[in-house]
Amino acid sequence: MSARGVLTVGAVLMLAAVALGAFGAHALRTKMGPEMTDVWRTAVQYHAWHALALLAVGLALRQRPSPSFAVAGWLFVAGIALFSGSLYALALTGVRALGAITPFGGAALLAGWAAFAWAAWRS
């Protein structure tokens, strides 16, 4: 993924995180119990932090193009989709089986940070 692509995806994912946070705080607050509200909040927090991480990856790619930085970017995108996506779905539906997907997203986020650290070390 190019620096331009990573920065664009990071910005769009950050926009989505802000929108989903507002949606949860306003539209869903009376429709979910406290437990599912906490699940939604966790999804938004990890989504936002890792969208910001994507922006850092994009800036790093501009300075020092590296396949490892690109891998980190893809892993962050996958992690957001799997981790936060499964938590959003769990909060909306109450289907607890969706929680089984969440650890795969967490593993992708951890691998993304490892790839980012590796790329930074080698730069």
C-alpha positions in Angstrom: 0.0 0.0 0.0 1.3 3.4 -0.9 1.7 6.3 1.6 -1.1 8.1 -0.1 -3.4 5.1 0.2 -2.5 4.5 3.8 -3.1 8.2 4.7 -6.4 8.2 2.8 -7.7 5.0 4.5 -6.5 6.2 7.9 -8.4 9.5 7.5 -11.5 7.7 6.3 -11.3 5.3 9.2 -10.8 8.1 11.7 -13.9 9.9 10.2 -15.8 6.7 10.7 -14.6 6.3 14.3 -15.8 9.8 15.2 -19.1 9.2 13.5 -19.6 5.8 15.2 -18.6 7.3 18.6 -21.2 10.0 18.2 -23.8 7.5 16.9 -23.2 5.4 20.0 -23.3 8.3 22.4 -26.5 9.8 21.0 -28.6 7.4 18.9 -27.8 4.2 20.8 -27.5 5.3 24.4 -31.2 4.6 25.2 -31.3 1.4 23.1 -28.4 -0.5 24.8 -27.7 -1.5 28.3 -24.6 -0.4 30.1 -22.7 -3.6 29.2 -23.2 -3.2 25.5 -22.5 0.5 25.7 -19.1 -0.4 27.2 -18.6 -2.8 24.3 -19.4 -0.1 21.8 -17.1 2.3 23.6 -14.2 -0.2 23.5 -14.8 -0.7 19.7 -14.7 3.0 19.1 -11.5 3.5 21.2 -9.5 0.8 19.5 -10.9 1.9 16.1 -9.8 5.5 16.7 -6.3 4.6 18.1 -5.5 2.3 15.2 -6.9 4.8 12.6 -4.3 7.2 14.1 -1.7 4.5 13.9 -2.5 4.2 10.2 -1.8 7.9 9.8 1.6 7.3 11.4 2.3 4.5 9.0 1.4 6.7 6.1 3.8 9.4 7.3 6.5 6.8 7.8 6.0 5.4 4.3 6.4 8.9 2.9 9.8 9.2 4.7 11.1 5.7 4.2 9.1 3.4 1.9 9.3 -0.1 3.3 7.3 -3.3 2.8 7.2 -3.7 6.6 5.4 -0.4 7.0 3.0 -1.4 4.3 2.4 -4.7 6.1 1.8 -2.8 9.3 -0.8 -0.7 7.5 -2.7 -3.8 6.2 -2.6 -5.4 9.6 -4.1 -2.3 11.3 -6.9 -2.2 8.7 -7.6 -5.9 9.3 -7.4 -5.4 13.0 -9.9 -2.6 13.0 -12.3 -4.6 10.8 -12.1 -7.7 12.9 -11.7 -6.3 16.4 -13.8 -3.2 16.3 -16.2 -4.6 13.7 -17.0 -7.7 15.8 -17.5 -5.6 18.8 -19.8 -3.2 17.0 -21.8 -6.2 15.7 -21.9 -7.7 19.2 -23.2 -4.5 20.7 -25.9 -4.0 18.0 -27.1 -7.6 18.0 -26.3 -9.1 21.4 -25.0 -12.2 19.6 -22.3 -13.3 21.9 -20.8 -15.7 19.3 -19.5 -12.6 17.5 -17.0 -12.2 20.4 -15.1 -15.2 19.1 -13.9 -13.0 16.1 -12.5 -10.3 18.4 -9.2 -12.1 19.4 -8.3 -12.4 15.7 -8.6 -8.7 15.3 -6.5 -8.2 18.5 -3.8 -10.5 17.1 -3.8 -8.5 13.8 -3.4 -5.2 15.8 -0.5 -6.7 17.8 1.1 -8.0 14.6 0.6 -4.5 13.1 2.5 -2.9 16.0 5.3 -5.6 15.7 5.6 -4.9 11.9 5.7 -1.1 12.6 8.4 -1.6 15.2 10.4 -3.8 12.9 10.1 -1.3 10.0 11.1 1.6 12.3 14.1 -0.3 13.7 15.3 -1.2 10.1 14.8 2.4 8.8 
